[in-house]
Amino acid sequence: MDESLLLRAFRRAAERPWYRTLLAEHGVPADAVADDASFVRLAPVLSKASTFQRFSIAELCGGTPVASLATVLTSSGHGGVFSFGVSTRAQEEAAPELIDDALDAAFAVRSRATLVINCLPMGVVFSSRAATVATTSVREDMAVALVEHFGGEYEQIVIVADPLFLKRLLDYAASRGVDWQRHRVSVVIGEETFGEHYRSYVASCLGLDPERPERGWIMSSFGVGELGLHLLFETPATVALRRMLRSSPRLAAAIGLGAAEGTTPTILAYRPTRTFLEVLDPDGNGYGRLAVTMLDDTLPIPLPRYSTGDRVRLVDDEIVAAALASHGVGLPAPLPAHLVALVGRERDVLPNGVPVEAYKDALYADAAIARDLTGACRLVTDDDGLTWHVQLAPGVEPDETRKRRLAELAPAHGRPDHVRLWPYHQFPFGMTLDYERKFRYS
């Protein structure tokens, strides 16, 4: 029998002295991992601390000279530790085809003239052979100029951004009087998760209907800097499923996808030929720590069983299909066969047990309120209880009506003891927002 992709990836890692050191420390001889089952049972779980904090880049790259690398992608350093994703020249040459495969599956870019505006921060770039890619980073004026001057020449526009900067971009476009409905627009959102109130708000700004994805849609794409982009991703069917779960607790219970109060897990697809996913230490609901093994055995830095810091559970598509049928509901497209439910980062749960995500999304539950906010907030728990600090948009002043409304929109089981609205330039947690850095919400 041919060796599995997973075992080949392990063998690649086991060639590296640094990984053999970790195996020895865990009492695992490399030849003891003989199949997929023994890999899961014996191979150590890796983290930033056990890899990038401990070994040099030269050690991690092993037989690949560092100076021969084509690209280096730096992580956000959000947790105080940097990690790196590196690519060889052969991988860099193949990257546009992989990007086009993903864009074509989502937006049919190979058959539809497409302008992709890349607004991702922190030096995240990509190229395409099928679409025109314009990289603006976090410059909303540049992005809007592209829409105004180039948008009319294309059949569709795809904007790639993170949630906070996308809010800024939409606010700026509104001030410029951009008529988004002149264009077919879709959005890819990365860097952090978002809720369905946020999706609905963005859709309303762009003139989209989340229930009609054929006219343009908003998708989440999950990547890890040291592993790769677009590891997990939404499809029109997974978006529709998530929105159904939010509105139907009975359906969520039937599928076993209930989550913490005020949140609905993001339903994401993945490709089992590219990634091997594990859920470590699952709780009673099946949610645990996500570990990813990339199945490309040519990676310069192989990272088997790499813990990403996210909480997920695997989703059985057959159970979902049966539950949908029993409830008499359907999806706009076939559901992918390989699915996970993502509830967020391990550390993003407050002392009251409510995820930070619930408060982030509550900012968008009332569109009239959301228009007056930047989307940035900070949740602080101290001797005075829980205070929800919220940044107002430029030119908006604090008032009791907004404060009361936000208190009403907060999660029912996690009402803040205090809501404090801050004028834009007085917000003490990143005064005017540095969109090149991940924002801390708690």
matplotlib code that plots the C-alpha trace (Angstrom):
import matplotlib.pyplot as plt

x = [0.0, 1.2, 2.4, -0.3, 0.1, 0.0, 2.8, 4.9, 4.5, 5.6, 8.6, 9.6, 9.6, 11.4, 14.4, 15.0, 17.2, 15.0, 12.0, 13.9, 14.9, 11.2, 10.4, 13.2, 11.9, 8.5, 10.0, 8.8, 11.2, 10.5, 10.0, 7.2, 5.0, 4.1, 0.6, -2.0, -3.3, 0.1, 0.8, -2.2, -1.4, 2.4, 3.5, 3.9, 1.6, 3.6, 3.2, 5.0, 6.7, 8.1, 9.2, 9.8, 10.6, 13.0, 14.8, 16.4, 14.9, 18.0, 17.3, 13.6, 14.3, 16.7, 18.1, 16.6, 19.1, 17.4, 18.9, 17.3, 13.7, 11.4, 9.1, 8.6, 5.2, 5.4, 2.7, 0.9, 2.9, -0.4, 0.5, 4.0, 5.7, 6.5, 6.3, 7.0, 5.6, 8.3, 8.1, 10.5, 10.7, 9.0, 6.1, 6.0, 5.7, 2.8, 1.0, -1.0, -2.7, -3.7, -5.1, -7.0, -8.4, -9.8, -11.1, -12.6, -14.4, -15.9, -16.4, -15.8, -12.8, -11.7, -14.9, -15.7, -13.4, -12.5, -10.7, -9.4, -8.5, -6.2, -6.6, -5.0, -2.5, 0.9, 2.4, 0.0, 0.2, -0.9, -1.0, -3.3, -3.2, -6.9, -7.8, -6.3, -4.9, -4.4, -2.7, -3.5, -2.9, -4.9, -5.4, -9.1, -8.6, -6.5, -9.1, -12.0, -10.0, -9.6, -13.3, -14.0, -11.5, -11.2, -14.4, -16.5, -14.1, -14.7, -17.6, -17.0, -15.0, -13.7, -12.4, -10.1, -9.9, -10.1, -13.3, -12.2, -10.6, -13.5, -15.7, -13.4, -13.4, -17.2, -17.5, -15.0, -16.8, -20.1, -18.6, -17.4, -20.9, -19.7, -22.6, -21.7, -24.8, -23.2, -20.9, -21.1, -19.2, -18.1, -15.9, -13.3, -12.7, -9.7, -7.5, -10.3, -13.8, -17.0, -20.7, -23.9, -24.9, -21.6, -22.2, -25.7, -24.4, -21.7, -24.2, -26.5, -23.7, -22.8, -26.4, -26.1, -28.7, -27.0, -29.8, -29.0, -25.2, -25.4, -25.4, -22.3, -21.5, -19.4, -17.1, -14.7, -11.3, -9.1, -5.4, -2.4, 0.7, 3.2, 1.0, -0.7, -3.7, -7.2, -6.9, -10.6, -13.2, -16.9, -19.1, -22.6, -24.0, -22.0, -23.0, -26.7, -26.3, -24.8, -27.6, -30.1, -28.4, -28.5, -32.3, -33.2, -31.9, -33.8, -31.9, -28.6, -29.4, -30.3, -27.0, -25.1, -23.7, -24.9, -22.3, -21.9, -24.6, -24.6, -22.6, -23.1, -20.1, -18.6, -19.1, -16.0, -14.9, -11.5, -9.6, -8.4, -5.8, -4.2, -4.7, -5.2, -7.2, -7.5, -9.6, -7.6, -9.0, -12.7, -15.2, -18.7, -19.9, -17.0, -15.2, -11.4, -8.1, -7.4, -4.2, -3.3, -0.8, 0.0, 0.2, 2.7, 5.9, 8.0, 7.4, 10.6, 9.3, 7.1, 5.0, 3.0, 0.1, 0.6, -1.8, -3.3, -5.0, -8.5, -11.4, -13.3, -15.3, -15.6, -19.0, -20.6, -22.1, -24.5, -25.9, -26.4, -28.2, -30.5, -31.3, -32.0, -34.3, -36.2, -36.7, -37.9, -35.2, -32.6, -29.4, -28.6, -25.8, -24.5, -22.8, -19.0, -18.2, -15.5, -16.5, -15.5, -17.3, -15.1, -16.1, -13.1, -9.7, -9.1, -8.2, -11.1, -13.6, -14.3, -14.4, -18.3, -18.0, -19.2, -16.9, -15.6, -17.1, -20.6, -19.8, -18.0, -21.0, -23.5, -22.0, -23.6, -27.0, -28.5, -27.4, -28.2, -25.9, -23.2, -22.8, -21.7, -19.0, -15.6, -16.1, -13.3, -14.1, -12.3, -13.8, -12.2, -13.1, -11.9, -13.2, -15.9, -17.2, -17.3, -16.8, -17.5, -15.4, -16.6, -15.0, -17.2, -16.7, -15.0, -17.3, -19.7, -20.1, -21.2, -24.8, -27.1, -29.3, -26.5, -25.2, -28.5, -29.1, -25.7, -26.4, -29.6, -27.8, -25.1, -25.4, -28.3, -26.1, -23.2, -24.6, -21.8, -21.9, -20.8, -20.8, -18.4, -18.5, -15.3, -14.9, -12.7, -9.5, -9.9, -10.3, -7.4, -6.9, -5.3, -6.3, -6.9, -6.4, -3.3, -4.9, -1.5, -1.8, -4.4, -6.7, -7.1, -10.7, -10.0]
y = [0.0, 3.5, 5.5, 8.0, 11.7, 12.1, 9.6, 11.2, 14.6, 13.1, 11.4, 14.8, 16.4, 13.4, 14.1, 17.4, 17.3, 19.8, 17.5, 14.4, 16.3, 16.8, 13.2, 12.0, 14.3, 12.7, 9.2, 8.5, 6.7, 8.0, 4.4, 3.9, 6.1, 3.6, 4.6, 7.4, 6.0, 5.8, 9.4, 10.6, 8.6, 9.3, 12.5, 15.5, 18.5, 21.5, 25.2, 28.5, 28.0, 24.6, 25.6, 29.3, 30.3, 27.4, 26.8, 29.1, 29.6, 27.8, 24.8, 24.7, 24.9, 22.0, 21.2, 24.3, 27.2, 30.2, 32.5, 30.4, 31.0, 33.0, 34.6, 34.9, 35.7, 37.1, 36.3, 39.2, 38.8, 39.3, 37.1, 38.6, 35.9, 36.0, 33.0, 32.7, 31.0, 30.4, 29.4, 28.0, 29.4, 26.3, 26.8, 30.5, 29.7, 27.3, 29.7, 31.7, 28.5, 27.6, 31.1, 30.9, 27.5, 29.0, 32.2, 30.3, 27.9, 30.9, 33.5, 31.9, 34.2, 32.0, 32.8, 36.2, 39.3, 40.1, 42.9, 41.7, 44.4, 43.1, 45.2, 42.7, 44.1, 43.0, 42.4, 39.6, 39.5, 37.0, 36.9, 35.5, 34.4, 34.6, 37.9, 41.4, 41.9, 45.3, 45.4, 48.5, 47.2, 49.3, 52.4, 52.9, 55.9, 53.7, 50.9, 53.3, 54.9, 51.5, 50.9, 54.3, 54.1, 50.4, 48.8, 49.6, 47.6, 44.3, 42.0, 41.7, 43.1, 41.0, 42.8, 41.0, 42.5, 42.0, 43.0, 46.2, 47.6, 46.7, 48.7, 51.7, 51.2, 51.1, 54.2, 56.0, 54.8, 56.1, 59.5, 59.5, 58.5, 55.2, 53.4, 49.8, 48.5, 49.6, 46.7, 43.0, 42.9, 40.0, 40.0, 37.7, 38.4, 37.1, 37.7, 37.2, 35.7, 37.6, 37.1, 37.1, 40.6, 41.8, 39.9, 41.4, 44.9, 44.6, 43.2, 46.1, 48.6, 46.8, 46.3, 42.5, 39.9, 37.2, 34.9, 35.4, 34.6, 34.4, 38.2, 38.5, 37.2, 37.6, 34.7, 33.9, 32.6, 31.1, 30.9, 30.6, 32.6, 29.7, 27.1, 28.8, 30.9, 29.7, 26.5, 26.7, 28.6, 29.3, 28.4, 29.7, 26.5, 26.8, 30.5, 29.5, 26.7, 29.1, 31.6, 28.8, 27.6, 31.1, 31.4, 27.9, 26.6, 23.3, 22.7, 23.6, 21.1, 18.4, 18.8, 19.2, 22.6, 24.7, 27.1, 29.7, 32.3, 35.0, 33.2, 30.7, 28.7, 29.5, 26.5, 26.0, 23.6, 22.2, 20.0, 16.7, 16.4, 19.6, 19.5, 16.9, 18.3, 17.1, 18.2, 17.8, 17.4, 17.8, 18.8, 17.3, 19.1, 17.9, 21.3, 21.2, 22.6, 22.7, 21.0, 21.1, 19.0, 20.3, 17.4, 18.9, 17.0, 19.7, 22.4, 24.1, 24.1, 21.0, 21.5, 18.3, 18.6, 22.3, 23.8, 27.0, 28.3, 27.9, 25.9, 23.7, 20.5, 18.3, 18.3, 15.2, 16.3, 13.3, 14.3, 17.9, 16.6, 14.4, 17.2, 19.7, 17.1, 16.4, 20.2, 20.6, 23.1, 23.2, 25.0, 27.1, 24.7, 21.3, 21.2, 20.3, 16.8, 18.0, 20.5, 22.0, 24.4, 27.2, 29.0, 31.2, 31.6, 29.6, 32.8, 34.9, 33.9, 36.4, 35.4, 35.4, 32.6, 34.6, 34.7, 38.1, 37.4, 37.9, 41.5, 42.2, 41.1, 42.9, 46.2, 45.4, 44.2, 47.6, 49.2, 52.7, 52.2, 50.4, 53.4, 55.5, 53.1, 52.0, 48.4, 48.6, 47.8, 46.6, 44.4, 44.9, 42.9, 44.4, 45.1, 47.3, 44.4, 44.2, 47.4, 47.5, 50.3, 51.2, 53.6, 56.0, 57.0, 60.3, 63.2, 61.2, 62.2, 60.0, 60.1, 58.1, 56.8, 54.9, 53.7, 52.3, 50.7, 48.9, 47.6, 46.1, 44.5, 42.9, 39.1, 38.4, 36.2, 38.6, 42.1, 44.5, 46.4, 49.5, 50.7, 53.5, 55.3, 57.0, 59.8, 58.6, 60.4, 59.6, 55.8, 54.6, 51.2, 52.1, 55.7, 55.9, 52.2, 50.7, 48.6, 46.9, 45.1, 42.7, 44.5, 43.3, 43.1, 41.9]
z = [0.0, -0.8, 2.2, 3.3, 2.8, 6.5, 7.1, 4.3, 6.0, 9.3, 7.7, 6.2, 9.6, 11.2, 8.9, 10.8, 13.9, 15.8, 15.3, 16.3, 19.5, 20.3, 19.5, 21.8, 24.6, 24.2, 24.2, 20.6, 18.2, 14.7, 13.4, 16.0, 13.9, 11.2, 10.2, 10.6, 13.9, 15.5, 14.3, 16.1, 19.2, 19.5, 17.6, 19.8, 19.5, 18.4, 19.2, 18.7, 22.0, 21.1, 17.6, 16.8, 20.3, 20.8, 17.5, 15.0, 11.5, 10.0, 12.3, 11.5, 7.7, 7.9, 4.5, 2.8, 3.0, 4.4, 1.7, -1.0, 0.2, -2.1, 0.5, 4.2, 5.8, 9.3, 11.8, 13.6, 16.8, 18.5, 21.4, 21.8, 19.8, 16.1, 13.8, 10.1, 7.0, 4.4, 0.8, -1.7, -5.2, -6.6, -4.2, -5.0, -8.7, -8.0, -5.6, -8.2, -9.4, -5.9, -5.3, -8.6, -7.6, -4.4, -6.1, -8.9, -6.6, -4.7, -7.4, -10.8, -11.6, -14.5, -16.4, -15.1, -15.4, -11.8, -10.0, -6.6, -4.2, -1.5, 1.7, 4.0, 6.5, 7.6, 4.2, 3.2, -0.6, -3.3, -7.1, -9.7, -13.3, -13.7, -12.0, -11.7, -8.2, -6.7, -3.3, -1.2, 2.3, 4.8, 2.6, 2.3, -0.1, -2.5, -2.4, -3.2, -6.0, -7.6, -7.4, -8.9, -11.7, -12.5, -11.2, -14.2, -16.5, -14.7, -14.3, -10.6, -7.7, -4.8, -1.7, 0.6, 4.1, 7.8, 9.7, 11.3, 8.2, 6.1, 8.4, 7.9, 4.1, 4.0, 6.1, 3.8, 0.7, 2.1, 2.7, -1.0, -2.2, -3.8, -5.3, -4.7, -6.5, -9.8, -9.4, -8.6, -5.3, -3.1, 0.0, 1.5, 5.2, 7.0, 10.1, 12.7, 12.9, 12.7, 13.5, 11.4, 12.6, 11.1, 7.9, 7.6, 8.2, 5.5, 3.1, 3.7, 3.0, -0.3, -1.4, -1.0, 0.2, 2.3, 1.2, -2.5, -2.8, -6.6, -6.7, -4.6, -1.1, 2.0, 3.0, 5.8, 5.0, 7.8, 7.5, 9.8, 8.9, 9.6, 7.8, 4.9, 3.6, 3.1, 5.2, 6.2, 4.2, 3.9, 1.0, 0.2, 1.7, 5.0, 5.3, 4.8, 7.4, 9.9, 9.5, 9.9, 13.1, 14.5, 13.9, 14.9, 18.2, 17.6, 14.3, 16.1, 18.8, 16.3, 14.6, 17.9, 17.0, 19.9, 21.1, 23.9, 24.5, 21.9, 19.3, 16.5, 15.3, 11.9, 9.6, 7.5, 4.8, 4.3, 1.8, 3.3, 0.6, 1.8, 5.6, 8.3, 11.1, 14.7, 17.6, 20.8, 24.3, 23.2, 25.7, 26.2, 23.1, 20.9, 20.9, 21.4, 20.4, 16.6, 15.5, 11.8, 9.8, 6.3, 3.9, 1.5, 2.2, 0.4, 3.0, 4.2, 7.8, 8.4, 11.5, 12.2, 14.7, 15.0, 17.6, 16.2, 19.4, 18.0, 19.3, 16.8, 16.4, 13.4, 11.7, 10.1, 6.8, 6.8, 10.2, 8.9, 5.8, 7.9, 10.3, 7.5, 5.8, 9.1, 9.5, 5.9, 5.0, 2.2, 1.3, -1.8, -2.9, -1.9, 1.5, 1.3, 2.7, 5.1, 7.7, 11.0, 13.4, 14.7, 17.9, 18.2, 19.9, 23.1, 25.0, 23.8, 26.6, 29.4, 33.1, 32.8, 30.3, 27.3, 24.2, 23.1, 19.7, 21.2, 22.1, 18.9, 16.9, 19.1, 17.9, 14.5, 15.7, 15.1, 11.9, 13.0, 16.0, 14.0, 11.6, 14.5, 15.6, 14.3, 15.4, 18.0, 21.6, 24.7, 27.4, 30.9, 34.0, 37.3, 40.8, 39.2, 37.1, 33.4, 31.4, 27.7, 26.2, 22.7, 20.2, 18.4, 14.7, 14.0, 14.7, 16.9, 20.5, 23.4, 24.4, 26.8, 24.0, 22.3, 25.6, 26.7, 23.3, 23.4, 26.9, 25.5, 22.6, 24.8, 25.4, 27.8, 30.0, 30.0, 30.4, 31.1, 34.4, 32.5, 28.9, 28.1, 24.8, 23.7, 21.2, 18.4, 19.3, 23.0, 22.8, 25.1, 23.5, 20.2, 19.8, 16.1, 15.4, 13.8, 11.1, 10.5, 13.9, 15.2, 17.6, 21.1, 22.3, 25.8]

ax = plt.figure().add_subplot(projection="3d")
ax.plot(x, y, z, "-o")
ax.set_aspect("equal")
plt.show()
